[in-house]
Amino acid sequence: MNSKFISIEGIEGAGKSTQLAFIQQYLQQQGINVVVTREPGGTELGEQIRTLLLTPREEGMSDNAELLLMFAARAEHVNQVIRPALERGDWVLCDRFVDATFAYQGGGRGIDSSRIEQIANWTLNGLQTDLTFLFDLPVEVGQQRVNARQGDNDRFEQEKTAFFQRIRECYLQRAQSEPNRLKVIDSNQSIEQIQLQLKSILATMLA
Ligand code: Z5A
């Protein structure tokens, strides 16, 4: 079986982390070697950049600095982890990839998507996911789930509802324009119902 690159996306609280373990386990049961990783992060440098990006800072961070840090972490991640794994024939399961940048820095922050596209072309050299699960749910539901968790909010979680609305819309638009790659999962269902849907999409991919 040829290697495949799968990512999972969604607004905060959409249930990505919850379903990541399920997808990993399902693929492993099919005899597939899966490399599980995340963005921003996935390498030593990338994890340091993640801390810079997520830690709230009094002086703030410019939108361009945020965008370029996302791609700096991603360039390292692609070179050190994702491409080598795909070349070995492993599958890669990544918690967020470039769709997140279009949604958060594009939709959320308002950076022109053509600028993001330029940097993506330059740093990724054509790499794109084979399949992306978009966990979709109303922003208020995601926020309630996140608020019910313990711990401080990170720099993104401190943003207002309108920011996440724009992100959700941008994700859904991308899914509409690339329906074969981006599969929308209604995440306002039970964990078990979602898993049935995931299983059916993965089984089709494996067939
Ligand atoms: N970011 C960016 O701006 N640009 C980029 O290019 C990239 C990232 C790559 C970190 O991402 C931040 O980086 C992110 C976007 C930005 N900021 N935000 N927001 P992250 O993925 O590490 O962080 P996150 O989105 O904040 O993850 P999260 O809050 O952990 O969400 P989640 O993984 O989707 O949710 P979860 O932990 O699986 O579930 C949340 C809670 O809901 C939990 O208590 C679950 O038990 C519960 N849950 C899950 N599913 C259900 C269902 N079906 N019903 C009821 N309850 C559920």
Residues whose N, C-alpha, C, O or C-beta is under 5 A from the ligand:
A	BS01	Z5A	G10 I11 E12 G13 A14 G15 K16 S17 T18 E39 P40 M70 R96 F97 A100 T101 Y104 R145 F156 E157 S187 Q189 S190 I191
